[in-house]
């Protein structure tokens, strides 16, 4: 039997007597490791059976050489443990020598006579040692560093305790928690919940001075750009959809450059200098990502819809020309990289400020951001703008209200401010009108077009064969008067849905399609697609647009295409914007099922002479003007509360007894010039207040008097003076949550103010209420902006 080195026992004891409680705990772990090591080596060190404990050893010595090897391994293990304990010494600042004496007394029981007896003593007493260490640590925790990690009971953070409990049970469910330093201890939970998330108060003993505070406001001024080359390089290649967008940007580059110079001279020149900070802008096109399925790219060359890609290409061009710092994302991986998303499954928020002032995306991108940004989406969603072709009304946007009242769809429910949704056409005043650009003829092209026009030539708006089904009767009538041309996609065989008398050119590149429109007199819509860019392009090329009228109007309740879309809008024709804002003689809307009406319309078209026309808001100049105004003035991160709040306006701040004054010879009210007003955009000087008829939305009520509904003004007119100014005698005044308030009950004369700001709605209507509507004027050809908006 080999003599055990007494110096090692002495060294262990001295180290333990100088260690602080945390080191003692690690030493206990070291003893556990030693015991497990000895059992795993396979030698049997004792012929006697010990009492039953988890570490009972039934062993005996097999030979001298094996015992020497065992001792050598035990010695090496102890040496490693002691070195690791020493590196942890700095983690504790408290001392408890009187408690260490308790541990020392336990160690004194090891009075080895020989090797076997010492090992038996370790095995028999290691459980007692761990119990004693646990008791010591519990006493230390009450007045040491652990005591500083008690769960705070702060009424300002009511969810802190429940969040800590959640972290205790699930902190290993996502690697992002470990990325932020969570290790399973309450201290790490509280640090995470106070510094990364915001459910607990900051810990007083933590050093918070090192946390960077970054001011998102850029000091650099935005400078208008006329060169789109850098944008084309940034956009990249690899998909047919991207190639289409690149071709479009390149084709329109001269028009963008000319518009940029005019905008710089008119708005940003020395005569009218403006403070235009350069914004950090991310454009994430979610519907083109592989993760969303990207069903559009494969259809670009097969007649698929191009309207969304047209709009996205123009948004990129506008932001670039306006001089902002633009980043483009076409994949979830790029999105994660730009946002600084921590590794994991998306449970953790971003740490630090959002690296962008504005994020343009779509519903697909919004869902991807929710998946990967965690709680940060809620914190930073005021920076998001959602490109939404058909619009989202407030009743569908408010998650709880939509769920309770039957407005829940697959798209809405994001609880954004309505103006954060940006549409292709100005059909939903609750949203912002983003739009796109249609190509504009220069003077040389206009002269050439007039020479090439063929009076009896019609081009059909329908690239897919499905659009031609059931149209033979209409086409037969049209064929009596005009030669019909189509651009229907097919691979090998002519589609049978296209009549033989139609000259089908197949799917044409965009520039060749433009040339075809410049020859044609008539552009014919078949009822689908709804609200696309092609009719505006045809009218810009000197065509008349003939479209079908819908009986009854198509809605989300009776039409499969609109079903599930977050809007209750009634679509009465294929292109309501063209019908309302352009109209005759360039836009003719008839019932295709009425043969006499169709023939009369065709004869009228043959006699008409029209010039190329494009609404200003769909030119490069108009889009730059509008987008620049949005970027400069729309701020959803620093919103003021209602002014005054709900019904606290009995004593009105300002000179007049009421802030509203009647306009001459009108029932419409304006904001009094000497009344105190809250700062807002559009400015309150544009406000016009009226009382809508029964069962009428504010959209229609404002349109009927040549105005547009302006949701920005709802908080301002959500006061009892609005009712009295309009001559309403309120039998009672209530503040409730409903998307048609403020309004007055038709039957009982009760007046209702709005309780939930997200439910202020231009679109809402009710047969039981007359709505109080905030309207405004608008610039001719630029419905998104009022006269005082620029």
VOGU-3710 file (C-alpha; in Angstrom, 3 decimals, decimal comma):
1> xxxxxxxxxx> 0,000/0,000/0,000  1,269/3,427/-0,976  1,479/6,219/1,591  -0,868/9,130/0,803  0,952/12,449/0,457  -0,012/14,432/3,625  0,990/17,751/2,002  -1,919/17,501/-0,451  -4,435/17,134/2,377  -2,886/20,150/4,150
11> xxxxxxxxxx> -2,948/22,217/0,961  -6,623/21,406/0,357  -7,561/22,364/3,885  -5,704/25,691/3,753  -7,280/26,577/0,451  -10,756/25,802/1,696  -10,248/27,873/4,868  -9,336/30,922/2,787  -12,053/30,469/0,171  -15,269/32,465/0,222
21> xxxxxxxxxx> -18,702/30,836/0,174  -18,947/30,644/-3,605  -15,591/28,816/-3,723  -16,816/26,389/-1,053  -19,754/25,540/-3,240  -17,423/24,805/-6,161  -15,221/22,734/-3,845  -18,260/20,644/-2,966  -18,799/20,052/-6,668  -15,164/19,021/-6,861
31> xxxxxxxxxx> -15,661/16,325/-4,178  -18,627/14,996/-6,120  -16,461/14,812/-9,215  -13,731/12,915/-7,346  -16,186/10,323/-6,081  -17,696/9,803/-9,506  -14,227/9,547/-11,009  -13,227/6,823/-8,582  -16,351/4,790/-9,301  -15,876/5,162/-13,045
41> xxxxxxxxxx> -12,270/3,873/-12,924  -13,529/0,372/-12,210  -11,302/-0,502/-9,219  -12,927/-1,865/-6,087  -11,390/-0,124/-3,097  -13,154/-1,726/-0,176  -14,311/-5,241/0,659  -16,752/-3,890/3,213  -20,306/-2,740/2,423  -21,009/0,829/3,498
51> xxxxxxxxxx> -24,336/2,192/4,526  -26,681/3,003/1,647  -25,971/6,447/0,227  -25,978/7,680/-3,321  -22,184/7,455/-3,283  -21,656/4,083/-1,614  -18,631/2,303/-3,096  -18,385/-1,497/-3,246  -14,741/-1,903/-4,262  -11,470/-3,481/-3,322
61> xxxxxxxxxx> -7,892/-2,966/-4,334  -6,917/-5,145/-7,257  -3,197/-4,540/-7,292  -0,350/-2,148/-6,656  0,051/-0,800/-10,166  -3,700/-0,102/-10,527  -3,766/1,676/-7,142  -0,825/3,834/-8,179  -2,647/4,806/-11,395  -5,832/5,611/-9,483
71> xxxxxxxxxx> -3,934/7,846/-7,050  -2,203/9,637/-9,883  -5,531/10,398/-11,606  -7,136/11,534/-8,345  -4,172/13,812/-7,683  -4,392/15,353/-11,165  -8,144/15,868/-10,806  -7,774/17,677/-7,465  -5,083/19,909/-8,894  -7,314/20,922/-11,822
81> xxxxxxxxxx> -10,248/21,611/-9,495  -8,119/23,813/-7,239  -6,825/25,847/-10,187  -10,370/26,425/-11,481  -11,582/27,454/-8,034  -8,844/30,062/-7,859  -10,008/31,713/-11,107  -13,493/32,200/-9,597  -12,262/34,056/-6,519  -13,180/37,467/-7,916
91> xxxxxxxxxx> -16,891/36,601/-8,245  -17,614/37,168/-4,524  -16,995/40,186/-2,311  -18,237/38,858/1,020  -16,455/36,821/3,645  -17,650/34,457/6,328  -14,806/32,866/8,225  -17,079/31,744/11,049  -19,097/29,790/8,515  -16,001/28,287/6,991
101> xxxxxxxxxx> -15,125/26,862/10,382  -18,273/24,755/10,148  -16,989/23,298/6,896  -13,551/22,842/8,407  -14,997/20,840/11,263  -16,620/18,565/8,719  -13,302/18,122/6,950  -11,586/17,311/10,259  -13,511/14,049/10,330  -11,176/12,840/7,605
111> xxxxxxxxxx> -8,505/11,276/9,842  -7,035/8,842/7,385  -5,198/5,771/8,652  -4,712/4,474/5,147  -5,839/4,935/1,583  -8,986/2,801/1,768  -10,184/4,461/4,971  -9,740/7,940/3,515  -11,735/7,112/0,406  -14,443/5,518/2,548
121> xxxxxxxxxx> -14,599/8,670/4,673  -15,027/10,883/1,573  -17,826/8,689/0,260  -19,645/8,560/3,598  -19,467/12,251/4,381  -19,798/14,001/1,025  -23,612/14,176/1,391  -23,266/15,799/4,832  -20,792/18,313/3,414  -23,127/19,363/0,600
131> xxxxxxxxxx> -25,993/19,845/3,059  -23,763/22,034/5,239  -22,554/24,020/2,198  -26,151/24,615/1,153  -26,963/25,965/4,618  -23,948/28,280/4,509  -24,882/29,582/1,055  -28,462/30,257/2,125  -27,203/32,346/5,070  -24,755/34,181/2,823
141> xxxxxxxxxx> -27,415/34,890/0,187  -29,425/36,955/2,667  -26,738/39,594/3,041  -24,421/38,961/0,070  -24,667/39,539/-3,688  -27,479/37,028/-4,075  -29,664/39,222/-1,876  -29,378/41,934/-4,502  -31,203/39,662/-6,967  -34,431/39,291/-5,025
151> xxxxxxxxxx> -37,470/39,715/-7,261  -38,447/43,401/-6,979  -42,007/44,327/-6,013  -42,346/47,517/-8,005  -45,894/48,610/-8,957  -44,413/50,167/-12,073  -43,393/46,688/-13,243  -46,370/44,458/-12,390  -45,305/41,626/-14,723  -41,754/41,281/-13,379
161> xxxxxxxxxx> -42,370/38,325/-11,029  -44,385/36,351/-13,571  -41,738/36,975/-16,235  -39,021/35,680/-13,877  -41,091/32,554/-13,288  -41,471/32,151/-17,031  -37,720/32,497/-17,512  -37,013/29,914/-14,827  -39,115/27,379/-16,684  -38,253/28,248/-20,290
171> xxxxxxxxxx> -34,976/30,117/-20,566  -33,422/27,174/-22,436  -36,216/27,199/-25,061  -34,344/29,682/-27,274  -30,549/30,093/-27,658  -31,001/33,872/-27,789  -31,365/33,998/-23,982  -27,913/32,478/-23,499  -26,630/34,895/-26,175  -27,690/37,746/-23,867
181> xxxxxxxxxx> -25,951/36,155/-20,844  -28,810/34,240/-19,206  -27,350/31,270/-17,296  -30,286/30,017/-15,231  -29,692/32,219/-12,177  -32,192/34,783/-10,911  -29,568/37,497/-11,303  -29,219/36,751/-15,005  -33,017/36,690/-15,381  -33,366/40,122/-13,774
191> xxxxxxxxxx> -30,503/41,585/-15,788  -32,086/40,324/-18,997  -35,636/41,414/-18,092  -34,476/44,909/-17,130  -31,769/45,658/-19,698  -32,738/43,654/-22,781  -36,480/43,485/-22,232  -38,329/46,005/-20,067  -40,487/44,014/-17,660  -38,357/44,621/-14,544
201> xxxxxxxxxx> -36,703/47,739/-13,083  -33,001/48,305/-13,603  -30,842/46,799/-10,853  -29,187/49,477/-8,708  -25,894/47,630/-8,391  -25,466/47,284/-12,177  -23,304/49,734/-14,100  -25,673/51,417/-16,555  -23,367/54,182/-17,678  -21,832/51,938/-20,337
211> xxxxxxxxxx> -25,133/51,388/-22,120  -24,993/53,418/-25,290  -27,736/55,841/-26,080  -27,843/56,534/-29,785  -29,765/59,467/-31,186  -31,576/58,181/-34,240  -31,907/61,663/-35,700  -29,375/62,099/-38,456  -27,453/65,362/-38,609  -26,595/64,855/-42,275
221> xxxxxxxxxx> -28,943/66,579/-44,721  -30,592/64,648/-47,535  -29,415/65,774/-50,973  -31,575/65,100/-54,032  -29,934/62,615/-56,410  -30,439/62,420/-60,170  -28,157/59,419/-60,815  -29,947/56,081/-60,343  -26,882/53,977/-61,184  -25,985/53,282/-57,530
231> xxxxxxxxxx> -29,561/52,110/-56,897  -29,406/49,660/-59,806  -26,153/48,222/-58,432  -27,667/47,897/-54,971  -30,831/46,170/-56,203  -28,932/43,115/-57,403  -29,996/40,294/-59,707  -30,867/36,613/-59,545  -34,657/36,703/-59,889  -36,857/37,624/-62,812
241> xxxxxxxxxx> -38,809/39,920/-60,512  -35,626/41,853/-59,685  -34,724/42,004/-63,369  -38,161/43,454/-64,108  -37,701/46,115/-61,423  -34,214/46,973/-62,691  -35,490/47,358/-66,262  -38,280/49,631/-65,056  -35,967/51,845/-62,992  -33,527/52,111/-65,899
251> xxxxxxxxxx> -36,314/52,942/-68,380  -37,744/55,688/-66,130  -34,341/57,043/-65,034  -34,490/60,141/-67,301  -37,930/61,059/-65,942  -36,757/60,594/-62,332  -33,685/62,759/-62,997  -35,756/65,563/-64,522  -38,262/65,419/-61,651  -35,413/65,472/-59,105
261> xxxxxxxxxx> -34,027/68,702/-60,560  -37,462/70,330/-60,552  -38,150/69,265/-56,977  -34,785/70,557/-55,810  -35,456/73,908/-57,443  -39,058/74,234/-56,240  -38,958/72,870/-52,676  -35,368/72,525/-51,629  -33,615/75,386/-53,371  -32,270/78,607/-51,828
271> xxxxxxxxxx> -35,630/80,376/-52,195  -37,362/77,888/-49,884  -34,655/76,138/-47,863  -35,924/73,202/-45,829  -34,388/71,142/-43,090  -34,323/67,645/-44,586  -32,382/65,238/-42,343  -31,192/62,169/-44,165  -33,215/59,188/-42,961  -31,952/55,642/-42,596
281> xxxxxxxxxx> -34,453/53,626/-44,648  -34,836/49,859/-44,976  -36,978/48,449/-47,779  -37,838/44,791/-47,139  -39,930/43,297/-49,951  -41,458/40,373/-48,071  -43,586/38,913/-50,869  -40,474/38,344/-53,010  -38,578/36,378/-50,334  -38,120/32,640/-50,703
291> xxxxxxxxxx> -39,527/32,227/-47,184  -42,891/33,644/-48,307  -43,005/31,372/-51,354  -42,287/34,096/-53,948  -45,032/33,047/-56,327  -44,580/36,251/-58,345  -41,077/35,828/-59,795  -41,847/32,661/-61,811  -44,917/34,378/-63,345  -43,207/37,551/-64,541
301> xxxxxxxxxx> -42,600/36,040/-67,992  -45,939/34,186/-68,053  -48,426/37,008/-67,735  -48,500/37,202/-63,954  -49,433/40,374/-62,029  -46,803/43,085/-62,156  -48,547/45,894/-60,254  -46,829/45,202/-56,923  -43,382/45,094/-58,543  -44,131/48,338/-60,397
311> xxxxxxxxxx> -44,941/50,029/-57,097  -41,915/48,637/-55,237  -39,555/49,710/-58,044  -40,968/53,237/-57,877  -40,721/53,366/-54,066  -37,050/52,408/-54,264  -36,441/55,049/-56,925  -38,278/57,774/-54,965  -36,431/57,130/-51,686  -33,105/57,036/-53,524
321> xxxxxxxxxx> -33,748/60,227/-55,497  -34,823/62,055/-52,318  -31,320/61,425/-50,967  -31,939/59,075/-48,070  -29,651/56,273/-46,848  -31,318/53,218/-48,393  -30,836/49,515/-47,657  -32,683/46,817/-49,613  -33,632/43,386/-48,269  -35,033/40,567/-50,396
331> xxxxxxxxxx> -34,558/37,668/-47,958  -35,073/36,906/-44,279  -31,321/36,463/-43,872  -30,705/39,985/-45,180  -33,464/41,300/-42,903  -31,859/39,684/-39,847  -28,472/41,096/-40,757  -29,739/44,647/-41,257  -31,754/44,660/-38,031  -29,109/42,936/-35,878
341> xxxxxxxxxx> -31,368/40,066/-34,868  -29,773/37,862/-32,145  -29,258/34,180/-32,982  -32,097/31,875/-32,026  -35,786/31,440/-32,692  -36,914/35,053/-32,447  -37,984/35,115/-28,774  -35,595/37,910/-27,816  -35,827/41,555/-28,820  -33,128/43,562/-30,512
351> xxxxxxxxxx> -30,669/45,154/-28,128  -30,056/48,831/-28,552  -31,802/51,323/-30,833  -33,349/50,361/-34,155  -30,754/51,011/-36,882  -33,407/52,557/-39,180  -35,718/55,552/-39,054  -38,148/54,042/-41,565  -38,911/50,501/-42,689  -41,037/49,945/-45,785
361> xxxxxxxxxx> -42,384/46,407/-46,040  -45,567/44,472/-46,835  -47,776/42,069/-44,895  -45,415/39,152/-45,617  -42,453/41,182/-44,382  -44,392/42,303/-41,317  -45,005/38,676/-40,389  -41,322/37,866/-40,886  -40,324/40,800/-38,691  -42,683/39,605/-35,973
371> xxxxxxxxxx> -41,104/36,148/-36,120  -37,524/37,392/-35,842  -37,727/40,667/-33,869  -39,634/39,345/-30,854  -40,807/42,105/-28,519  -38,852/44,662/-30,519  -41,583/44,752/-33,153  -44,004/46,239/-30,634  -41,379/48,688/-29,439  -40,298/49,826/-32,907
381> xxxxxxxxxx> -43,460/49,368/-34,989  -43,975/53,150/-35,177  -41,125/53,175/-37,727  -42,862/50,688/-40,045  -44,802/51,521/-43,207  -46,807/48,684/-44,767  -47,290/48,763/-48,541  -50,867/47,538/-48,800  -52,484/47,528/-52,255  -56,135/47,374/-51,220
391> xxxxxxxxxx> -55,959/49,100/-47,834  -56,660/48,202/-44,192  -59,517/49,834/-42,327  -59,309/50,581/-38,567  -62,022/48,070/-37,592  -59,879/45,282/-39,094  -56,599/46,703/-37,778  -57,555/46,749/-34,068  -56,913/43,154/-32,986  -59,252/42,951/-30,001
401> xxxxxxxxxx> -62,072/44,880/-31,649  -61,786/42,882/-34,878  -61,935/39,605/-32,961  -64,964/40,605/-30,886  -66,979/42,179/-33,719  -66,331/39,849/-36,664  -63,700/41,896/-38,514  -60,821/39,468/-37,963  -59,131/38,407/-41,226  -55,852/36,793/-42,213
411> xxxxxxxxxx> -54,263/40,179/-42,864  -55,334/42,961/-40,477  -55,111/42,976/-36,644  -51,621/44,556/-36,339  -52,707/47,492/-34,149  -50,845/50,005/-36,275  -51,956/53,570/-36,830  -54,091/53,558/-39,964  -51,799/55,947/-41,861  -48,918/53,476/-41,529
421> xxxxxxxxxx> -50,628/51,419/-44,257  -49,796/52,828/-47,690  -52,012/52,052/-50,672  -51,611/51,950/-54,454  -54,607/54,238/-55,046  -56,223/56,862/-52,753  -59,302/54,765/-52,009  -58,927/54,485/-48,210  -58,379/57,868/-46,492  -57,660/56,056/-43,210
431> xxxxxxxxxx> -54,433/54,937/-44,897  -51,699/56,931/-46,621  -51,650/57,005/-50,408  -48,235/55,851/-51,668  -49,050/55,300/-55,363  -46,611/54,619/-58,203  -45,483/56,255/-61,456  -46,855/55,865/-64,974  -44,616/56,650/-67,936  -45,112/60,100/-69,359
441> xxxxxxxxxx> -44,737/61,023/-73,029  -42,314/63,754/-73,954  -43,204/66,248/-76,670  -41,513/64,273/-79,452  -43,319/61,091/-78,463  -46,675/62,918/-78,318  -46,262/64,168/-81,878  -45,295/60,712/-83,147  -48,201/59,114/-81,258  -50,718/61,445/-82,912
451> xxxxxxxxxx> -49,471/60,314/-86,324  -49,558/56,602/-85,443  -52,997/56,471/-83,790  -55,438/54,034/-85,382  -58,995/55,121/-84,675  -60,568/51,666/-84,786  -57,879/49,736/-82,882  -58,637/48,252/-79,441  -56,239/46,484/-77,057  -57,667/44,115/-74,435
461> xxxxxxxxxx> -56,437/44,326/-70,835  -55,957/40,602/-70,110  -52,690/38,665/-70,204  -54,076/35,426/-68,782  -56,504/33,163/-70,662  -58,795/32,910/-67,621  -59,686/36,605/-68,031  -61,197/35,909/-71,477  -63,678/33,257/-70,384  -67,325/34,192/-70,941
471> xxxxxxxxxx> -66,480/37,330/-72,923  -67,430/36,133/-76,450  -70,688/38,064/-76,606  -69,041/41,337/-75,622  -66,087/40,754/-77,984  -68,417/40,000/-80,882  -70,116/43,378/-80,424  -66,775/45,173/-80,140  -65,471/43,391/-83,254  -68,242/44,964/-85,379
481> xxxxxxxxxx> -66,668/48,342/-84,823  -62,988/47,805/-84,065  -59,966/45,589/-84,683  -59,129/43,791/-81,441  -55,584/43,068/-80,262  -54,553/40,921/-77,302  -51,377/40,222/-75,348  -52,270/36,801/-73,947  -49,449/34,585/-72,762  -49,188/31,097/-74,287
491> xxxxxxxxxx> -46,346/28,623/-74,751  -47,066/26,512/-77,837  -50,723/26,638/-78,826  -53,070/29,581/-79,191  -55,491/29,683/-76,243  -58,997/28,573/-77,283  -60,568/31,217/-75,022  -59,247/33,924/-77,382  -61,548/34,247/-80,461  -59,981/33,825/-83,902
501> xxxxxxxxxx> -60,770/37,438/-84,888  -58,480/38,705/-82,116  -54,888/39,375/-83,128  -52,852/38,016/-80,237  -49,328/39,409/-79,917  -48,426/37,135/-77,036  -46,855/38,477/-73,876  -44,907/41,635/-74,747  -42,006/43,328/-72,960  -43,049/46,558/-71,302
511> xxxxxxxxxx> -41,590/48,916/-73,905  -43,276/46,999/-76,769  -46,572/47,048/-74,887  -46,220/50,837/-74,567  -45,732/51,102/-78,326  -48,891/49,053/-78,895  -50,894/51,394/-76,629  -49,651/54,448/-78,538  -51,286/53,094/-81,695  -54,585/52,043/-80,108
521> xxxxxxxxxx> -57,691/54,177/-79,594  -59,297/51,962/-76,938  -58,051/49,956/-73,955  -60,627/47,380/-72,829  -60,929/46,031/-69,301  -62,552/42,660/-68,599  -63,206/43,329/-64,888  -59,964/41,841/-63,610  -57,323/42,602/-62,387  -58,735/45,208/-60,039
531> xxxxxxxxxx> -57,078/48,603/-59,717  -53,884/47,871/-61,629  -51,438/50,344/-63,188  -52,168/49,430/-66,840  -55,299/51,646/-67,310  -53,337/54,728/-66,209  -50,522/53,805/-68,611  -53,065/53,423/-71,437  -54,662/56,817/-70,709  -51,168/58,366/-70,539
541> xxxxxxxxxx> -50,609/56,989/-74,058  -53,755/58,576/-75,469  -56,190/55,662/-75,073  -59,760/55,695/-73,801  -60,361/53,121/-71,068  -63,600/51,101/-71,284  -64,424/49,120/-68,138  -67,332/47,085/-66,712  -69,675/48,294/-63,998  -70,351/45,801/-61,179
551> xxxxxxxxxx> -73,902/45,029/-60,048  -73,859/44,675/-57,096  -70,542/46,252/-56,055  -67,918/43,690/-55,145  -66,891/43,421/-51,494  -65,220/41,033/-49,090  -68,673/39,580/-48,414  -69,643/38,595/-51,975  -66,409/38,227/-53,942  -63,765/35,553/-53,573
561> xxxxxxxxxx> -60,882/37,853/-54,516  -61,725/40,415/-51,814  -62,684/37,801/-49,236  -60,343/37,983/-46,249  -58,963/41,410/-47,174  -59,150/43,874/-44,250  -61,576/46,260/-45,899  -65,333/46,678/-46,278  -64,928/48,894/-49,341  -67,462/48,441/-52,128
571> xxxxxxxxxx> -65,816/48,257/-55,568  -68,305/49,363/-58,212  -66,035/49,003/-61,261  -62,736/47,492/-62,303  -60,883/50,735/-61,661  -62,735/53,106/-59,277  -59,894/55,652/-59,240  -60,030/56,084/-63,032  -63,813/56,415/-62,885  -63,825/58,961/-60,043
581> xxxxxxxxxx> -60,698/61,078/-60,581  -60,368/60,951/-64,409  -63,831/60,087/-65,748  -65,326/60,885/-69,152  -64,342/61,154/-71,920  -61,171/59,209/-71,088  -62,872/56,616/-68,858  -66,174/54,985/-69,821  -67,896/52,650/-67,344  -70,802/50,529/-68,627
591> xxxxxxxxxx> -72,730/47,358/-67,878  -71,212/44,703/-70,134  -74,394/42,633/-69,848  -76,379/45,409/-71,535  -75,636/45,123/-75,276  -77,285/48,418/-76,166  -75,277/50,284/-73,548  -72,068/48,676/-74,785  -72,731/49,607/-78,436  -73,646/53,157/-77,512
601> xxxxxxxxxx> -70,395/53,485/-75,559  -68,321/52,158/-78,489  -69,921/54,626/-80,937  -69,214/57,435/-78,468  -65,571/56,332/-78,191  -65,092/56,304/-81,981  -66,253/59,916/-82,192  -64,226/61,163/-79,210  -60,827/62,832/-79,510  -58,644/62,752/-76,408
611> xxxxxxxxxx> -55,146/63,853/-75,587  -52,724/61,814/-73,479  -53,393/62,501/-69,815  -51,736/61,482/-66,550  -52,822/62,734/-63,091  -50,017/64,708/-61,470  -49,929/62,358/-58,458  -48,848/59,501/-60,772  -45,950/61,410/-62,333  -42,400/61,272/-60,986
621> xxxxxxxxxx> -42,813/64,860/-59,766  -46,040/64,035/-57,925  -44,680/60,912/-56,246  -41,491/62,669/-55,125  -43,513/65,555/-53,706  -45,825/63,192/-51,817  -43,189/60,790/-50,473  -40,978/63,690/-49,422  -43,886/65,185/-47,457  -44,591/61,846/-45,748
631> xxxxxxxxxx> -40,960/61,332/-44,747  -40,659/64,886/-43,469  -43,940/65,171/-41,582  -45,385/61,770/-40,657  -44,154/60,812/-37,178  -45,962/57,967/-35,445  -43,397/57,616/-32,658  -44,123/60,937/-30,927  -47,886/61,296/-31,017  -49,641/63,834/-28,848
641> xxxxxxxxxx> -52,717/62,750/-26,915  -56,226/63,879/-27,880  -56,679/67,637/-27,693  -58,357/68,090/-25,365  -58,780/64,555/-24,032  -62,222/63,042/-24,662  -64,639/65,364/-22,841  -62,516/67,670/-20,681  -63,151/70,747/-22,810  -65,787/72,617/-20,811
651> xxxxxxxxxx> -63,364/75,522/-20,404  -61,884/75,937/-23,864  -58,290/77,250/-24,101  -58,420/80,299/-26,345  -60,586/83,293/-26,985  -63,743/81,820/-28,573  -66,295/79,818/-26,565  -66,006/77,115/-29,262  -63,015/76,277/-31,473  -65,261/75,894/-34,534
661> xxxxxxxxxx> -66,619/78,614/-36,750  -69,165/78,222/-39,595  -68,085/78,841/-43,181  -70,149/81,396/-45,146  -73,310/79,951/-46,732  -72,460/76,433/-45,592  -73,219/73,895/-42,888  -69,525/72,990/-42,793  -67,413/74,264/-39,877  -63,777/75,331/-39,873
671> xxxxxxxxxx> -61,267/75,651/-37,048  -61,349/79,162/-35,623  -58,181/81,072/-36,389  -57,945/82,442/-32,832  -58,505/79,044/-31,150  -55,638/77,176/-29,569  -54,621/74,222/-31,726  -52,379/71,242/-31,262  -49,489/70,909/-33,722  -50,306/68,317/-36,361
681> xxxxxxxxxx> -49,821/67,496/-40,019  -51,856/68,219/-42,085  -52,209/71,534/-40,244  -55,491/72,221/-38,456  -56,148/75,158/-40,791  -57,232/72,576/-43,384  -59,936/71,091/-41,115  -63,545/71,151/-42,280  -66,166/69,639/-39,959  -69,540/68,287/-41,059
691> xxxxxxxxxx> -72,351/65,987/-39,935  -72,885/63,027/-42,266  -76,355/61,770/-43,291  -77,774/58,574/-41,789  -75,880/55,367/-42,657  -73,143/57,296/-44,471  -69,397/56,952/-44,019  -67,149/59,945/-43,611  -65,418/58,934/-46,853  -68,602/59,524/-48,838
701> xxxxxxxxxx> -69,814/62,492/-46,766  -66,595/64,396/-47,439  -66,508/63,402/-51,120  -70,047/64,695/-51,616  -68,894/68,234/-50,744  -65,650/68,065/-52,734  -63,392/67,226/-49,782  -61,565/64,176/-48,436  -61,795/62,650/-44,967  -58,699/63,328/-42,846
711> xxxxxxxxxx> -58,179/60,889/-39,912  -55,453/63,097/-38,365  -58,189/65,475/-37,208  -60,313/62,884/-35,386  -58,648/63,429/-31,967  -59,168/67,180/-32,367  -62,905/66,962/-33,127  -63,588/64,218/-30,557  -65,115/66,800/-28,170  -68,611/67,892/-27,214
721> xxxxxxxxxx> -68,114/71,294/-28,903  -68,159/69,468/-32,226  -71,774/68,428/-31,588  -72,905/71,828/-30,359  -71,144/73,574/-33,242  -73,014/71,377/-35,726  -76,332/72,177/-34,041  -76,801/68,750/-32,431  -78,795/68,757/-29,184  -77,304/65,843/-27,247
731> xxxxxxxxxx> -79,762/64,044/-24,959  -76,781/62,324/-23,355  -73,028/62,174/-23,883  -71,122/58,889/-23,674  -67,536/57,833/-24,362  -67,449/54,353/-25,896  -65,448/52,094/-28,208  -66,956/51,750/-31,686  -65,435/52,414/-35,091  -68,200/54,872/-36,126
741> xxxxxxxxxx> -67,702/57,269/-33,205  -67,827/60,212/-32,765  -71,463/60,110/-33,872  -75,004/60,874/-32,778  -77,733/58,275/-32,428  -80,513/58,726/-35,004  -83,332/57,501/-32,764  -82,448/58,704/-29,251  -80,262/61,734/-29,898  -77,449/60,368/-27,729
751> xxxxxxxxxx> -73,978/61,652/-28,593  -70,984/59,353/-28,527  -67,292/60,200/-28,358  -64,541/57,758/-29,288  -62,652/56,002/-26,496  -60,025/54,113/-28,539  -57,788/56,198/-30,794  -56,972/53,281/-33,135  -60,675/53,042/-34,022  -61,019/56,541/-35,450
761> xxxxxxxxxx> -62,272/55,606/-38,907  -63,239/57,451/-42,075  -64,647/54,230/-43,544  -67,026/53,170/-40,774  -70,766/53,570/-41,268  -73,891/52,603/-39,326  -77,623/52,917/-40,121  -78,204/53,863/-36,470  -75,796/56,811/-36,370  -74,945/60,099/-38,031
771> xxxxxxxxxx> -71,214/60,506/-38,034  -69,203/63,613/-37,133  -66,644/63,835/-39,938  -63,311/65,693/-40,182  -62,638/66,635/-43,816  -59,980/68,715/-45,561  -59,270/70,292/-48,914  -56,682/68,875/-51,329  -54,401/69,982/-54,093  -55,624/69,461/-57,624
781> xxxxxxxxxx> -54,009/66,276/-58,901  -52,500/65,498/-55,473  -55,291/64,245/-53,223  -52,861/63,145/-50,480  -51,837/66,742/-49,715  -53,831/69,757/-48,584  -53,213/73,317/-49,758  -51,299/74,164/-46,586  -49,430/70,836/-46,386  -46,292/71,858/-48,269
//
